[in-house]
Amino acid sequence: MTHRLYHYPMACSTACRLAAAEFGIPLEIARADVFTKSLAGGGSLFAINPLGLVATLECFDGQVLTENTAILLWLQAHGPGLPVISDPDFFTLLRWTAFCATELHKGLLWPLLRGDVDGYHKAFVRDRAGSRLDLLEQHMSDRDGLVGAWVTAADAYLAWFLVMAPLAGLDLASRPALLRVGESLLARPGWRAVIDDDMAALRDDLAVKGARPFADRATEPV
Ligand SMILES: N[C@@H](CCC(=O)N[C@@H](CS)C(=O)NCC(=O)O)C(=O)O
């Protein structure tokens, strides 16, 4: 029995696909259009998630889980497992998963990649980006994973962010640790295939919609 992931290519639900590949959890992928909220199989994403957002996970027992942080940690819990709550790694894992969700995903990528966010707000976001990226660069300078020597749910989120960051005009080129970690994470079994598959599907969908590629939106004058 498989769990169903509501997913749009290269949305944050891609991190769930990476985590599932890493943790050996088969997922049925239900394509959800984040723009129109329609589901490839018919129906509306709103019927599953009242906010109409991916990632959303429908477990085979009917439980519906929203919020990428929760879904990623759920996938790890159902794979290799989570550190016990008395283990400092538990909070380190929570810290970095939350950092990916709030500071990187919603704090940076979300406003920079949206075509309907104005230049004033994008400039504000860009001002804050350096400190977030520098913190990450410093943290990763002597390690391969956010938490420790093992690949976690937080690393799946980070890998997705590192693929998307250049599309949002964020500078990774001057941050060697982030470049190194991005490359080594994408070398995980199955990860590059997920990204290639999603990127191709995203390009196809944007072409069908006649929408501008993300990179064009991010480089609008701010
Ligand atoms: N709080 C949610 C946010 C998820 C989110 O922003 N998903 C985006 C794709 S990365 C989405 O579905 N956007 C559609 C919309 O904003 O209507 C989470 O952390 O999972």
The ligand as an SDF file (V2000), in Angstrom:
LIG
                    3D

 20 19  0  0  0  0  0  0  0  0999 V2000
    3.0680   26.1500    4.7670 N   0  0  0  0  0  0  0  0  0  0  0  0
    3.1850   25.2840    3.6260 C   0  0  0  0  0  0  0  0  0  0  0  0
    3.5220   26.0930    2.3940 C   0  0  0  0  0  0  0  0  0  0  0  0
    3.6360   25.2220    1.1590 C   0  0  0  0  0  0  0  0  0  0  0  0
    3.7600   26.0540   -0.0980 C   0  0  0  0  0  0  0  0  0  0  0  0
    4.0250   27.2660   -0.0500 O   0  0  0  0  0  0  0  0  0  0  0  0
    3.5550   25.3830   -1.2300 N   0  0  0  0  0  0  0  0  0  0  0  0
    3.5900   26.0700   -2.4990 C   0  0  0  0  0  0  0  0  0  0  0  0
    4.4760   25.3280   -3.4970 C   0  0  0  0  0  0  0  0  0  0  0  0
    6.1780   25.3390   -2.9460 S   0  0  0  0  0  0  0  0  0  0  0  0
    2.1900   26.0950   -3.0660 C   0  0  0  0  0  0  0  0  0  0  0  0
    1.4810   25.1150   -3.0040 O   0  0  0  0  0  0  0  0  0  0  0  0
    1.8000   27.2510   -3.6120 N   0  0  0  0  0  0  0  0  0  0  0  0
    0.5040   27.4530   -4.1830 C   0  0  0  0  0  0  0  0  0  0  0  0
   -0.1530   28.6950   -3.6600 C   0  0  0  0  0  0  0  0  0  0  0  0
    0.5020   29.4770   -2.9540 O   0  0  0  0  0  0  0  0  0  0  0  0
   -1.3350   28.8810   -3.9520 O   0  0  0  0  0  0  0  0  0  0  0  0
    4.2680   24.2410    3.8730 C   0  0  0  0  0  0  0  0  0  0  0  0
    5.2420   24.5720    4.5670 O   0  0  0  0  0  0  0  0  0  0  0  0
    4.1330   23.1200    3.3790 O   0  0  0  0  0  0  0  0  0  0  0  0
  1  2  1  0
  2  3  1  0
  2 18  1  0
  3  4  1  0
  4  5  1  0
  5  6  2  0
  5  7  1  0
  7  8  1  0
  8  9  1  0
  8 11  1  0
  9 10  1  0
 11 12  2  0
 11 13  1  0
 13 14  1  0
 14 15  1  0
 15 16  2  0
 15 17  1  0
 18 19  2  0
 18 20  1  0
M  END
$$$$
